[in-house]
Amino acid sequence: MLPAYISHPDCARHEMGAGHPECPERLAAIGDSLLARGLLDYMLPFDAPLATVAQLERAHTALHVRRLLAGSPASGYAQVDPDTWMNPHTVNAALRAAGAAVLATDLVLGGDASAAFCAVRPPGHHAERAAAMGFCFFNNVAVGIRHALDVHGLARVALVDFDVHHGNGSEDILAGDERVLMCSTFETGLYPFNGEDTRSLKDAANMVNVGLAPRSGSESFRAAVTGHWPPALERFRPELIYISAGFDAHRDDDMGNLGLVDADYEWVTRQLMDLASRHCRGRVISCLEGGYVLDPLARSVAAHVKVLIGAD
């Protein structure tokens, strides 16, 4: 049984203007890197489907879904927040990105894929239950998680987020849901400027948020992960693990200043795969979030995927 690689050409048609860091070239760089390293030879390719309204509304309000679906401009751009814009192709791209997480869930839980990587954009972890923000429209991992819980009937699902930015949207949607444990690291003093310590923004028992100071580097990141995530995850015993895989904490990415390197993404993925092998038969679904400088993004994704699919 091979792992799944899920993407779609529609995800490259969404763009937010010249010079915007969340650009279509991100997916091309990732695909080229995985192809050049032979990693796609170990994966089954799938086209991401369009998420349905019912699937989206497990994570978002009906009003939010309606507003986004109706908000697509006929030409040019429509502004969502100071950093986030829609073009005529954004809605389809966002539906594909959320649909990828749903398909990944069906494939992995149905025994048709051992794990999955969703190479999709726009990202999702800043999208709150009732708001799009921070380059994100629908919360892709939250849509997938609620599909696993409400459709497949899982009792315990974990979400791990190592993006340099706090996943405020995922927390907004999932805080207080006892079926979910969310563990994250992020840089403090950085967008979206909340969740600044190990307590949750919402002070919910199912959140393990670890804020790291700028320039913390690899040693502090690894200590934070080792000290906070495994104890909570071991107690929780997840049946499936989702990863919000953001690579913008890399030292060569100017969107943050944590100073991680390629090897850190390989290391953290190995920690999660070891835990998944003990508790959920290796079932892990990873969805692309941040990472905006193309070369370190491509290298870091390759380091992550190599371990995710067991090709190391």
Secondary structure, DSSP 8 states (H G I E B T S, - for coil): ---EEEE-GGGGT---STT-SS-THHHHHHHHHHHHTTGGGGSEEEE-----HHHHTTTS-HHHHHHHHH---SSS-EEEETTEEE-TTHHHHHHHHHHHHHHHHHHHHTTS-S-EEE--SS--TT-BTTB-BTTBSS-HHHHHHHHHHHTS--S-EEEEE--SS--HHHHHHHTT-TTEEEEEEEETTSTT----SSS-TT--TTEEEEEE-TT-HHHHHHHHHHHHHHHHHHHH--SEEEEEE--TTBTT-TT----B-HHHHHHHHHHHHHHHHHHSTT-EEEEE----SHHHHHHHHHHHHHHHTT--
